[in-house]
């Protein structure tokens, strides 16, 4: 299990749908950014997504047949690539390398990744623990009381505790 990809410390947050992953990722980003760390995120979507929308020039470029479109403004930029048999879904290494400088990379919703992960869990959901079968899960963030014999368990709202665990686990600089 790798704790660095493209030279950047990395940890994932995984779990079942509606477990609170996005909320926790956003709260962790806020926490680490307030401490002065540059945080990058990768969000895996399991359905089709539209980055640009009908009526936008970039959307029209793609519909006309452009395989890649860069959107650039004085405030941010993005590149949208079409995925097909010639240009498949990129590896996590390629995605992280394209993110640019970061002190920490948080990945949301990729259960299969070969890097450490925190399982985000709604204890009311009647689903098996992912941590039981996946040795890459190094902690659990749960919505209520839960115990696990192999990994530490945090309350999902204990952002400071989860962040401290991530800092220690990945050996990130202290604030």
KOLMAR-153298 format. One line per 2 residues: number of its first residue (from 1); their letters; for each residue x, z, y of N, C-alpha, C. Coordinates in Angstrom, 1 decimal. Atoms other than C-alpha are relative to their C-alpha. Layout:
% KOLMAR-153298
NUM) A) X,Z,Y,X,Z,Y,X,Z,Y ~ ...;
//
This chain:
% KOLMAR-153298
1) XX) 0.8,0.0,-1.2,0.0,0.0,0.0,0.9,0.0,1.2 ~ -0.9,0.2,-1.2,1.5,-1.1,3.3,-0.7,0.8,1.2;
3) XX) 0.5,-0.7,-1.2,1.1,1.1,6.4,0.4,-0.8,1.3 ~ -0.4,0.9,-1.2,2.6,-1.7,8.7,-0.3,-1.4,-0.5;
5) XX) 0.2,1.4,0.2,1.6,-5.3,8.9,0.5,-0.7,1.3 ~ -0.7,0.7,-1.1,3.6,-7.7,11.2,0.6,1.0,0.9;
7) XX) -0.8,-1.0,-0.8,5.5,-4.6,12.3,-0.9,1.1,0.7 ~ 0.9,-0.9,-0.6,2.4,-2.7,13.5,-0.6,1.0,-0.9;
9) XX) 0.7,-1.0,0.9,1.0,0.6,12.1,-1.5,-0.5,-0.1 ~ 1.4,0.4,0.3,-2.4,-0.2,10.5,-0.7,0.9,-0.9;
11) XX) 0.9,-0.8,0.9,-5.3,1.7,9.1,-1.4,-0.6,0.1 ~ 1.4,0.6,0.0,-8.8,0.5,8.1,-1.0,1.1,0.0;
13) XX) 1.2,-0.8,0.1,-12.2,2.0,8.4,-1.0,-0.8,-0.8 ~ 0.9,0.8,0.9,-14.5,0.9,5.6,-1.2,0.9,-0.4;
15) XX) 1.1,-0.7,0.5,-17.8,1.9,4.2,-1.2,-0.9,-0.1 ~ 1.2,0.8,0.1,-21.3,0.7,3.5,-0.6,-0.3,1.3;
17) XX) 0.7,0.4,-1.2,-23.5,-0.9,6.1,-0.7,1.2,0.6 ~ 0.6,-1.0,-0.8,-24.8,1.4,8.8,0.5,1.4,-0.2;
19) XX) -0.6,-1.3,0.2,-22.4,4.2,7.9,0.6,0.6,1.3 ~ -0.6,-0.5,-1.3,-21.1,4.5,11.5,1.4,-0.5,0.3;
21) XX) -1.4,0.5,-0.1,-17.9,2.5,11.2,0.3,-0.5,1.5 ~ -0.3,0.5,-1.4,-18.2,0.7,14.6,0.0,1.1,1.0;
23) XX) 0.0,-1.1,-1.0,-19.1,3.8,16.5,1.3,0.8,-0.1 ~ -1.3,-0.7,0.1,-16.1,5.6,15.0,1.2,-0.8,0.5;
25) XX) -1.1,0.9,-0.5,-13.8,2.7,15.7,0.1,0.1,1.5 ~ 0.1,-0.1,-1.5,-14.9,2.7,19.3,0.5,1.3,0.5;
27) XX) -0.5,-1.3,-0.5,-14.4,6.4,19.7,1.4,0.2,-0.3 ~ -1.4,-0.1,0.2,-11.0,6.2,18.1,0.8,-0.8,1.0;
29) XX) -0.7,0.8,-1.0,-10.0,3.4,20.4,0.1,0.7,1.3 ~ 0.0,-0.7,-1.3,-11.1,5.4,23.4,1.0,1.2,0.0;
31) XX) -0.9,-1.2,0.2,-9.2,8.5,22.1,1.5,-0.4,0.1 ~ -1.5,0.4,0.0,-5.9,6.7,21.4,0.3,-0.7,1.4;
33) XX) -0.3,0.6,-1.3,-6.1,4.6,24.6,0.1,1.0,1.1 ~ -0.1,-1.1,-1.0,-6.7,7.7,26.7,1.3,0.8,-0.1;
35) XX) -1.3,-0.7,0.2,-3.5,9.1,25.1,1.2,-1.0,0.3 ~ -1.1,0.9,-0.4,-1.6,6.0,26.3,0.4,-1.0,-1.1;
37) XX) -0.3,1.0,1.1,-1.5,4.0,23.0,-0.7,-1.3,0.3 ~ 0.6,1.3,0.0,-2.1,0.3,23.0,-0.6,-0.3,-1.4;
39) XX) 0.7,0.1,1.3,-4.7,-0.2,20.3,-0.6,-1.4,-0.1 ~ 0.6,1.3,0.4,-5.7,-3.5,18.7,-1.0,0.2,-1.1;
41) XX) 1.0,-0.1,1.0,-8.7,-4.0,16.5,-0.2,-1.3,-0.7 ~ 0.4,1.1,0.7,-9.7,-6.4,13.8,-1.3,0.3,-0.6;
43) XX) 1.4,-0.2,0.6,-13.4,-6.7,12.8,-0.3,-1.1,-1.0 ~ 0.4,1.0,1.0,-14.3,-8.4,9.6,-1.5,0.0,-0.1;
45) XX) 1.5,0.2,0.1,-17.8,-9.9,9.6,-0.2,-0.7,-1.3 ~ 0.3,0.6,1.3,-19.4,-10.8,6.4,-1.1,-1.1,0.1;
47) XX) 1.0,1.1,-0.2,-21.8,-13.4,7.9,0.6,-0.9,1.1 ~ -0.4,0.9,-1.0,-21.5,-16.3,10.3,-0.1,0.7,1.4;
49) XX) 0.1,-0.5,-1.3,-20.7,-15.3,13.9,0.3,-1.1,1.0 ~ -0.2,0.9,-1.1,-20.8,-17.1,17.2,0.7,0.7,1.1;
51) XX) -0.8,-0.6,-1.1,-18.1,-16.2,19.7,-0.5,-0.5,1.3 ~ 0.5,0.7,-1.2,-19.3,-18.7,22.3,-1.4,-0.5,-0.4;
53) XX) 1.4,0.3,0.2,-22.9,-19.7,22.7,-0.5,-1.3,0.5 ~ 0.6,1.3,-0.5,-25.0,-22.8,23.1,-0.1,0.0,1.5;
55) XX) 0.1,0.1,-1.5,-24.8,-24.1,26.6,1.3,0.2,0.7 ~ -1.4,-0.3,-0.5,-21.2,-22.9,27.1,0.9,-1.2,-0.2;
57) XX) -0.9,1.1,0.2,-18.5,-25.5,27.6,0.8,0.1,-1.3 ~ -0.8,-0.1,1.2,-16.4,-24.1,24.8,-0.9,-0.3,-1.3;
59) XX) 0.9,0.3,1.1,-19.4,-24.3,22.4,-0.2,-1.5,-0.1 ~ 0.2,1.4,0.0,-19.9,-27.9,23.4,1.3,-0.7,-0.5;
61) XX) -1.3,0.6,0.5,-16.2,-28.6,22.7,0.0,0.1,-1.5 ~ 0.0,-0.2,1.4,-16.6,-27.2,19.2,-1.0,-1.0,-0.7;
63) XX) 1.0,0.9,0.5,-19.8,-29.1,18.6,0.4,-1.5,0.0 ~ -0.5,1.4,-0.1,-18.1,-32.3,19.7,1.1,-0.3,-1.1;
65) XX) -1.0,0.2,1.1,-15.5,-31.7,16.9,1.3,0.7,0.1 ~ -1.3,-0.7,-0.2,-12.7,-29.6,18.3,0.1,1.1,-1.1;
67) XX) -0.2,-1.0,1.1,-11.3,-27.5,15.4,0.5,1.4,0.5 ~ -0.4,-1.2,-0.7,-9.8,-24.9,17.8,-0.3,-0.2,1.5;
69) XX) 0.3,0.0,-1.4,-10.9,-24.0,21.3,0.6,1.3,0.6 ~ -0.5,-1.1,-0.7,-9.0,-21.7,23.7,-0.9,0.2,1.2;
71) XX) 0.7,-0.4,-1.2,-11.0,-19.9,26.4,0.9,0.9,0.8 ~ -1.0,-0.7,-0.8,-8.8,-18.7,29.2,-0.6,0.3,1.4;
73) XX) 0.5,-0.4,-1.3,-9.8,-16.8,32.3,1.1,1.0,0.6 ~ -0.9,-1.0,-0.6,-7.9,-14.5,34.8,-0.1,1.4,-0.6;
75) XX) 0.3,-1.4,0.6,-9.3,-11.5,32.8,0.2,0.1,-1.5 ~ -0.2,0.0,1.5,-9.0,-12.4,29.1,0.1,-1.4,-0.5;
77) XX) 0.0,1.3,0.6,-8.4,-15.2,26.7,-0.3,0.2,-1.5 ~ 0.3,-0.1,1.4,-9.5,-16.0,23.2,0.2,-1.4,-0.6;
79) XX) -0.1,1.2,0.7,-9.0,-18.7,20.6,-1.0,0.0,-1.1 ~ 1.0,0.1,1.1,-11.8,-19.8,18.3,0.4,-1.1,-0.9;
81) XX) -0.4,1.0,1.0,-10.8,-21.6,15.1,-1.2,-0.2,-1.0 ~ 1.0,0.3,1.1,-13.2,-23.3,12.7,0.7,0.2,-1.3;
83) XX) -0.5,-0.2,1.3,-12.7,-22.3,9.1,-0.5,-1.1,-1.0 ~ 0.5,1.0,1.0,-12.8,-25.0,6.4,1.1,-0.1,-1.1;
85) XX) -1.0,0.1,1.1,-10.8,-26.2,3.4,1.4,-0.3,0.5 ~ -1.3,0.3,-0.5,-7.9,-27.4,5.6,0.5,1.2,0.8;
87) XX) -0.4,-1.2,-0.8,-7.9,-24.2,7.8,-0.8,1.1,-0.6 ~ 0.8,-1.1,0.7,-9.0,-21.3,5.5,0.0,1.2,0.9;
89) XX) 0.0,-1.3,-0.6,-9.7,-17.8,6.6,1.5,0.5,0.0 ~ -1.4,-0.4,0.0,-6.3,-16.5,7.8,0.2,1.4,-0.7;
91) XX) -0.4,-1.3,0.6,-4.5,-13.6,6.1,0.0,1.1,1.1 ~ -0.1,-1.1,-1.0,-4.5,-10.2,7.7,1.3,0.0,0.7;
93) XX) -1.3,0.0,-0.7,-0.8,-10.7,8.4,0.0,-1.0,1.2 ~ 0.1,0.9,-1.0,-1.5,-13.8,10.4,-0.9,0.5,1.2;
95) XX) 0.9,-0.5,-1.0,-4.4,-12.2,12.3,0.7,1.1,0.8 ~ -0.7,-1.1,-0.7,-2.4,-9.0,13.2,1.2,-0.6,0.8;
97) XX) -1.2,0.6,-0.7,0.7,-11.1,14.2,-0.5,-0.7,1.3 ~ 0.6,0.7,-1.2,-1.6,-13.0,16.7,-0.5,0.9,1.0;
99) XX) 0.6,-1.0,-0.9,-2.9,-9.8,18.3,0.9,0.3,1.2 ~ -0.9,-0.4,-1.1,0.2,-9.2,20.4,0.4,1.5,-0.1;
101) XX) -0.6,-1.4,0.1,1.9,-5.9,21.2,-1.1,1.1,-0.2 ~ 0.9,-1.1,0.3,0.1,-2.8,19.8,0.7,1.1,-0.6;
103) XX) -0.6,-1.2,0.6,1.0,0.7,18.9,-0.8,0.4,-1.2 ~ 0.8,-0.3,1.1,-1.8,0.9,16.4,-1.1,-1.1,-0.2;
105) XX) 1.1,1.0,0.3,-4.2,-1.6,14.7,-1.0,0.7,-0.9 ~ 1.2,-0.6,0.7,-7.6,-0.4,13.5,-0.8,-1.2,-0.6;
107) XX) 0.8,1.1,0.6,-9.4,-2.7,11.0,-1.3,0.5,-0.5 ~ 1.3,-0.5,0.4,-13.1,-2.4,10.5,-0.6,-1.0,-1.0;
109) XX) 0.8,0.7,1.0,-15.0,-3.5,7.4,0.7,-0.9,-1.0 ~ -0.7,0.8,1.0,-12.4,-4.9,5.1,0.4,1.0,-1.2;
111) XX) -0.2,-0.9,1.1,-12.7,-2.9,1.8,1.2,-0.4,-0.8 ~ -1.0,0.6,0.9,-10.2,-5.2,0.1,1.4,0.1,0.5;
113) XX) -1.4,0.0,-0.6,-7.2,-4.8,2.4,1.0,0.9,-0.6 ~ -1.1,-0.8,0.6,-3.9,-3.6,1.1,0.7,0.8,1.0;
115) XX) -0.5,-0.9,-1.0,-3.4,-0.9,3.7,-0.9,1.2,-0.1 ~ 0.8,-1.3,0.1,-4.6,2.7,4.1,-1.3,-0.2,0.7;
117) XX) 1.3,0.1,-0.6,-8.3,3.1,4.8,-0.6,1.4,0.1 ~ 0.9,-1.2,-0.1,-10.7,5.9,5.9,-1.4,-0.5,-0.3;
119) XX) 1.4,0.4,0.4,-14.1,5.7,4.2,-0.9,0.7,1.0 ~ 1.0,-0.5,-0.9,-16.8,6.2,6.8,-1.3,0.1,-0.8;
121) XX) 1.1,-0.3,1.0,-19.9,7.7,5.0,-1.1,0.7,0.7 ~ 1.2,-0.7,-0.3,-23.4,8.6,5.7,-0.4,0.8,-1.3;
123) XX) 0.2,-0.8,1.2,-24.0,11.5,3.3,-1.4,-0.2,-0.6 ~ 1.3,0.2,0.5,-27.7,10.7,3.1,-0.2,-1.3,-0.8;
125) XX) 0.1,1.2,0.8,-27.0,7.3,1.6,0.4,0.3,-1.5 ~ -0.2,-0.3,1.5,-27.2,7.4,-2.2,0.8,-1.2,-0.6;
127) XX) -0.9,1.0,0.5,-24.2,5.2,-2.9,1.3,0.7,-0.5 ~ -1.2,-0.7,0.5,-21.0,6.0,-4.9,1.1,0.0,1.1;
129) XX) -1.1,-0.1,-0.9,-18.0,7.1,-3.0,1.0,-1.1,-0.2 ~ -1.1,1.0,0.2,-15.5,4.3,-2.4,1.3,0.7,-0.4;
131) XX) -1.3,-0.7,0.2,-12.7,6.9,-2.4,0.2,0.3,-1.5 ~ -0.1,-0.3,1.4,-13.4,7.5,-6.1,0.8,-1.0,-0.7;
133) XX) -0.6,1.1,0.7,-12.2,4.1,-7.2,1.2,-0.7,0.8 ~ -1.0,0.7,-0.8,-9.9,2.9,-4.3,1.0,1.0,0.5;
135) XX) -1.1,-0.9,-0.3,-6.6,4.7,-4.1,0.6,-0.3,1.4 ~ -0.4,0.3,-1.3,-6.0,3.0,-0.7,-0.8,0.8,1.0;
137) XX) 0.7,-0.8,-0.9,-8.6,5.3,0.8,0.7,1.4,0.1 ~ -0.9,-1.2,-0.2,-6.6,8.2,2.3,-0.8,1.2,0.7;
139) XX) 0.9,-1.1,-0.6,-9.5,10.2,4.0,-1.4,-0.5,0.0 ~ 1.4,0.3,-0.1,-13.2,10.3,4.4,-0.5,0.6,1.3;
141) XX) 0.7,-0.5,-1.1,-15.2,10.6,7.6,-1.5,0.0,-0.3 ~ 1.4,0.0,0.4,-18.7,11.8,6.7,-0.9,0.6,1.0;
143) XX) 1.0,-0.5,-1.0,-21.9,12.5,8.6,-0.4,1.5,-0.3 ~ 0.3,-1.4,0.3,-22.2,15.9,6.9,0.9,0.6,-1.0;
145) XX) -0.9,-0.7,0.9,-20.7,18.3,4.4,0.2,-0.9,-1.3 ~ -0.4,0.8,1.1,-18.8,16.6,1.6,1.4,0.5,-0.4;
147) XX) -1.4,-0.4,0.5,-15.8,17.5,-0.6,0.5,-1.2,-0.9 ~ -0.6,1.0,0.9,-13.4,15.2,-2.4,1.3,0.6,-0.5;
149) XX) -1.2,-0.7,0.5,-10.6,16.4,-4.7,1.3,-0.7,0.3 ~ -1.2,0.8,-0.2,-8.1,13.7,-3.7,0.4,-0.2,1.4;
151) XX) -0.3,0.3,-1.4,-8.4,13.1,0.0,-0.7,1.0,1.0 ~ 0.6,-0.9,-1.0,-9.1,15.1,3.2,-1.4,-0.6,0.5;
153) XX) 1.3,0.4,-0.5,-12.7,15.0,4.5,-0.2,0.6,1.4 ~ 0.2,-0.4,-1.4,-13.5,15.1,8.2,-1.5,-0.3,0.3;
155) XX) 1.4,0.4,-0.5,-16.9,15.2,10.0,0.2,-1.2,0.8 ~ -0.1,1.3,-0.7,-17.5,11.8,11.4,0.1,0.1,1.5;
157) XX) -0.1,-0.2,-1.5,-17.8,13.2,14.9,1.3,0.7,0.4 ~ -1.3,-0.7,-0.4,-14.4,15.0,14.7,1.1,-1.1,0.3;
159) XX) -0.9,1.1,-0.4,-12.6,12.2,16.5,1.4,0.5,0.2 ~ -1.3,-0.6,-0.2,-9.7,14.4,17.5,0.7,0.3,-1.3;
161) XX) -0.5,-0.3,1.3,-9.2,15.6,14.0,0.4,-1.3,-0.8 ~ -0.3,1.3,0.7,-9.4,12.0,12.5,1.2,-0.6,0.7;
163) XX) -1.2,0.6,-0.7,-7.0,10.8,15.2,1.3,0.7,-0.3 ~ -1.2,-0.8,0.3,-4.5,13.6,14.5,0.4,-0.4,-1.4;
165) XX) -0.3,0.4,1.4,-4.7,12.7,10.8,0.7,-1.4,0.0 ~ -0.6,1.3,-0.1,-4.0,9.0,11.6,1.4,0.0,0.6;
167) XX) -1.4,-0.1,-0.6,-1.1,9.9,13.9,1.0,0.5,-1.0 ~ -1.0,-0.6,1.0,0.5,12.1,11.2,0.2,-1.0,-1.2;
169) XX) -0.2,0.8,1.2,-0.2,9.7,8.3,0.8,-1.2,0.4 ~ -0.8,1.3,-0.4,1.2,6.6,10.2,1.3,0.4,0.8;
171) XX) -1.2,-0.4,-0.8,3.9,8.7,12.0,0.1,-0.6,1.3 ~ 0.0,0.5,-1.4,2.8,7.6,15.4,0.6,1.0,1.0;
173) XX) -0.5,-1.0,-1.0,4.3,9.1,18.5,-1.1,0.9,0.5 ~ 0.9,-1.0,-0.6,2.7,12.2,19.8,-0.2,-0.2,1.5;
175) X) 0.3,0.2,-1.4,1.0,12.1,23.2,0.9,0.9,0.9;
//
